[in-house]
Amino acid sequence: MTIDKSLKVKRGGISTRSVLKRSERIAQMKAKGAFDDENTSPIGLPKTKVVKISMKKKKKVKEEDGKK
């Protein structure tokens, strides 16, 4: 079955995942300095926040000098 046109999202399936993979969590923790390869176990890692990026629409700039 196909999805009705009125139910489709314009962005086309782009969404923010709420869960990170273990390797992604380790990379985030290493960047913050909270993970040490020798002392920290990769099992039972704490939760990390997912950064959500929102795109703002650009405002149209009106040309005052040339065209009206």
N, C-alpha and C positions, 0 to 999 in steps of 0.2 A: 504494500500500500504506500501511497505517497502522501506527503503532508500538504494540507490545503494552503494556498497562497496567503491567506489571511493569518495563518498561524506561524509562518516562517519569520525568522528574525533577520533583519537586514544585515547584520554583521556576519551571518553565516557560520554559526557554530564556534565562534571564538568566545571562550569564557575563561574565567580564572579558576584554576583548580584549587580546591580547599585543602588538599592533602598533598604533601611532598613525598618524593621517594627518599629512601634512606641516604642515598648518595647526595641528593640535593640538600637535605638537612645537614649532613656533615659539612658540605661546602659552605653553607651559610654560617654554621657555628665556627668553622675555621676562619672565616672572614672577620668574625667578631672576636676571635681569640678564646672562645669558650670550649674548643675541642682540641685535645692533644692526642696525637697518634699513639703515644706510648702508654699514657695513663688512663685514657677514657675508652670505655667499651662502646663499640658501635651498636650493641644490643641494648634496648631500653632507653633510647634517646629522648630528651624532653621535646615537647612540641615547639615548633617555631612558627612565627607569624608569616603569612603569605602576603607579599606586597601586591596590592591591587593598583593597577595603572588605569587612570581614567583620562580619556582624551577629551579636551575641551574644544568646542567649535571655535574657529577663528572668526573674528568679526570682520565684516567687509569694510575696507577703507574707502571713504568717499573722496573723490578727486574734486577739490574745490577750485583749483586754478584753471585747468584745461577744459573740462566738460561739465555741463550742468544738465 
